[in-house]
Structure formats: C-alpha cells, structure tokens
C-alpha cells in the first residue's frame, strides 16, 4: 500500500472528531438560552482542513469566517460592551484563540464561555454575551 491512501486510523480519528463536535454543538444548543442570542459569528482556522467542516456543525453556523492564530479580529468584536448584547462568537480553532478570548473576558460577569479540545490541534469554543447592564 502507498503512504498517501486513507487508513483505518484516519477514518476512525475523523469519526471521533466529528462525533465530539456534534456532541459539543448539541450540548451547547441545549444549554444556551437561544432567546437572547441575536447575532452569531462562527470562526474556523483555515490552516486545518478539518476545522471548517467541524465549525459547520456548531449551532446556527451559517457564514464561516477564517481566522488563523491571531485573535485580534475576535477581540475587535468585543470592544464596545453595549453592542455585544445578544452576540455569540463560536468556532473551531487552535488553542490560542479560546485562550486569548478567555483572558480578555475573564472579569465580565455577563459572559458565558466554553471550550473543549477536539484533537491534538483544535478546540471548539463558544462565547455568549448576555444583556448589557451598565
């Protein structure tokens, strides 16, 4: 057999990753009160081909936005607290993105953040913002 074919290990690994992403998406959809979520932005890391297909499995992921290891695009979405109400950021990226987002919002009480490792490289994460109260 040539080294460029698909192996059973590849098929099993992909199956486990997709199953984990679907389970995370279903759990997040069941736990999150969807009534307050108005806008959802879904991100993926274009450096990893699996990230795009896994990001599509997240709840209400319509348009996907590519983001590499630089979280500055996402942090820009968090600049004005009043405009964050009803916003959900979610995605499948490397650990850098959810780590930086978590550090940025760690003192906000009106934020719900979840992150789970999917495989060696990728994490599925979500960031929900409740209503703004000054």
SVG drawing of the C-alpha trace seen along z (x, -y; Angstrom):
<svg xmlns="http://www.w3.org/2000/svg" viewBox="-36 -52 40 54">
<polyline fill="none" stroke="black" stroke-width="0.4" points="0.0,0.0 1.2,-3.5 1.6,-6.1 -0.9,-8.5 -4.0,-6.4 -6.6,-6.7 -6.0,-4.4 -8.4,-2.9 -6.7,-5.1 -7.6,-8.3 -11.2,-7.2 -11.6,-6.4 -9.9,-9.7 -12.1,-11.7 -15.2,-9.9 -14.2,-10.6 -13.6,-14.3 -16.9,-14.8 -18.8,-12.9 -17.2,-15.1 -18.0,-18.3 -21.6,-17.2 -21.9,-16.3 -20.5,-19.7 -22.8,-21.5 -25.9,-19.7 -25.0,-20.3 -24.3,-24.0 -27.6,-24.3 -29.5,-22.6 -27.9,-24.6 -27.8,-28.1 -30.9,-30.2 -31.3,-31.0 -33.8,-33.7 -31.1,-36.3 -28.8,-35.3 -29.4,-37.6 -26.1,-37.5 -23.8,-34.5 -20.3,-34.7 -18.6,-31.4 -14.9,-31.1 -12.5,-28.4 -8.8,-28.1 -8.0,-27.8 -4.7,-26.2 -6.5,-23.0 -8.9,-21.5 -11.0,-19.7 -11.7,-23.0 -14.1,-24.3 -16.2,-21.1 -16.2,-20.9 -17.2,-24.6 -20.2,-23.9 -21.6,-21.5 -21.8,-24.2 -25.3,-25.5 -26.7,-28.0 -23.4,-28.3 -24.2,-29.9 -21.4,-32.0 -17.9,-30.9 -15.1,-33.4 -11.5,-32.2 -9.2,-33.3 -5.6,-32.0 -3.7,-32.1 -4.2,-35.8 -7.1,-36.7 -7.1,-40.4 -10.2,-40.0 -12.2,-38.5 -11.0,-40.9 -12.2,-43.8 -15.7,-42.3 -15.5,-42.7 -14.6,-46.4 -17.9,-48.0 -19.9,-46.3 -23.2,-47.9 -23.0,-46.3 -22.1,-42.9 -25.6,-42.0 -27.0,-39.1 -23.8,-38.2 -22.3,-34.7 -18.8,-34.1 -18.1,-30.4 -15.5,-28.4 -13.1,-25.6 -9.5,-26.9 -6.2,-26.2 -5.9,-26.8 -4.5,-30.3 -7.9,-31.8 -10.0,-30.5 -7.2,-31.1 -6.8,-34.8 -10.6,-35.3 -10.9,-33.8 -8.2,-36.1 -9.8,-39.1 -13.3,-38.5 -12.4,-36.8 -13.7,-39.6 -17.0,-40.0 -20.0,-38.6 -22.3,-38.7 -20.3,-36.3 -20.6,-32.5 -17.5,-30.9 -17.0,-27.2 -14.0,-25.5 -13.3,-21.8 -10.3,-20.1 -11.4,-18.2 -8.0,-16.7 -4.3,-17.5 -4.6,-20.8 -8.2,-22.0 -10.6,-23.4 -14.4,-24.0 -15.4,-27.1 -18.3,-29.5 -18.6,-32.9 -22.2,-34.2 -22.9,-37.7 -26.0,-38.4 -27.8,-41.7 -25.8,-44.8 -26.2,-46.4 -24.1,-49.4"/>
</svg>
